[in-house]
Amino acid sequence: PQLLDAFERRLQAQGPAEKEVAFEDQKASAAEHGLQRWQQGYHQRETIREWSHLHYWILGELDDYGHAHAELEAEVMPIARRALVRLCGEGVCESAASYERLQRSEAATRMRELQSAMQELQGLERQRAETWREAAHDLRGTVGVISNASLILAREVAADPGRQGAAHM
């Protein structure tokens, strides 16, 4: 509705300044249309196809109006058709630009999320490496104690044959 209202204001505009204001309204409405379609889950192709349908529909309405009002000046309907072409052309461009901005924004958000996940994963990897390092250090210490104790026991076994079973264990 806003888009059609802006188009009506454009058709009724008299001076260049009024026409430019109406044209800017059309562009803003077209951009908002693209945003709404994005939010509703439309694909860009569907939105562009919708613009095509709107173009045909309004063109038919203009033709019907022109036939019903034969008294119109000869240049009125061509002006209206050019305004319609401009509306739909700019509408497609603005809708596509809205889609592009939203896709870039969404891609940037995804990239930040991926970077955050990578940093978290790197932190977990550092923690895992530190845990393994500590475990290896602890095992080396324990193995060293056992090794030293068994060496001492081996030396004492020779002096005391009763300890041979304990040394073997």
N, C-alpha and C positions, 0 to 999 in steps of 0.2 A: 504493500500500500504506500509506503513512504516513497518508493521509487516512482510509482505512478503519479503521486502528488507532485514530486519534483519535476517529472516530465510535463505535467499539466502547467506548472508554473513557468517552465521553459517555453512552452508553446504560447502562453499568454504574455510573456515578457515583451516589453516595448523597446526599451533602449539597450545599448550594448552593456551597460553596467548591470542592469536588471537581468539580462540574458546570462552574463557571466556568473552572477550570484546563483541563478537557477542551475547553471551547468555545474557549479561547485557542489550544490546540494545533490544533484544527480550522482556525482562521483562519490560523495560521502555515503549516500544511500546504497550505491553499488558495492562499495567496500564493506559496508555493514552486512549486506546480503551475503557476500562471500564468507564473512566471519560466521554468520548464522549457519550457513550450509556446512562449514567446517565443523562447527560445534555439534551439528546434527549427524555427523558422520558421512556426509556426502563426499564422493570423490570429485576431484577437480573436473574430470570429464563430464560428470553428471551436472555439475553446476553450469558448465559452458553450454551443455545441451539445453538446460533450462533457459538460458539466455536466448538461445535460438528459438525455442518455442514461444517465449515472450515476444520476440521480434515478429514472428509470423502472426501471432494473435493481435498485437497492436496494429500491424500493417493491415490486417483484415478489417479491424475496427476503423482505421483511417479511411480505407477504401469505401466501406459502408457509409461513413459519415460524408465523404465527398460525393457519393452518388445521391444521398438523401438531401444534400444541400448544393444543388447545381448552381445556385446563385453566387457561390464563393468565387473570389477572384482567382484567376488561372494560376497565379504563383503561390497561393496559400498551401495547397496540398503538397507540392514539391518541397516547400520549406518544412512542412511537418514531417515528410518522409526523411529528409536529410537530418532533422532533429532526432528522429527515431534511430537512424543508422548511427548517429553519434552517441546516443544513449546506450544502445546495445554494444557498440564497439568499446566505448569507455567502460561500460559495465563489465564486459568480459575482462578487460585489462585490469580494472580495479579488483575484481574477484580473484583473478590470478595472482595479483600482487599481494592480496590479503593471504591467500593460500601460501605463497612463498614465504612471507614474513612469519606466518604461524609454523610452517615446516622448519624454517631456520631456528626459530625459538625452541621448538620441540627437540630438534637435533642438538642444539646447544645444551639443553637440559639433560638429554640422554648422555651427552659427552661428559658433562660434569658428574653425573651419577656413575658412569663407567670409571672415570678417574678416581672418584672416591672409593669405589669398590676395589680398584687396583691398589690404591694406597692401603686399604684395609688388608687386602691379601698379602701385600708386601710386609706389613706389620706382623701378620700371623706367621709368615715364612721366617721372619727374623726371630720371633718367639720360639718357633719349632727348632730352628738351628741352635739357638741358645740352650734350649732344653736338652737337645742331643749332645751338645758340647759338655754341659754339666754332667749328664749321665755318663759320658765317656770318661770324664775326669774322675768321677766317683768310682767307676769300675776299675780304672787304672790304679787308683789308691787302694782299693780293696784287694785287687790281684797282687799288688806289691806287698801288702801286709802278709797275705797268705803265702806268697813265694818266699819271703824272708823267714817266716815262721817254719816253713817246711825245710828250708836250708839249715836252720838251726837244729831242728829235730833230726835231720839226716846226720849231722855231725855228732849229735849226742847219742844216736843209736849205736854207733860204733863203740862208744864207751859203755853203754848199758843195753845189752841184748833184749831186755824185757820191753823196751820201747819200740821195737822194730814194727809191731802191728800198728801202733799209733802213728808212727812216722809214715808207714805205707798209706794209711788212710789220709 
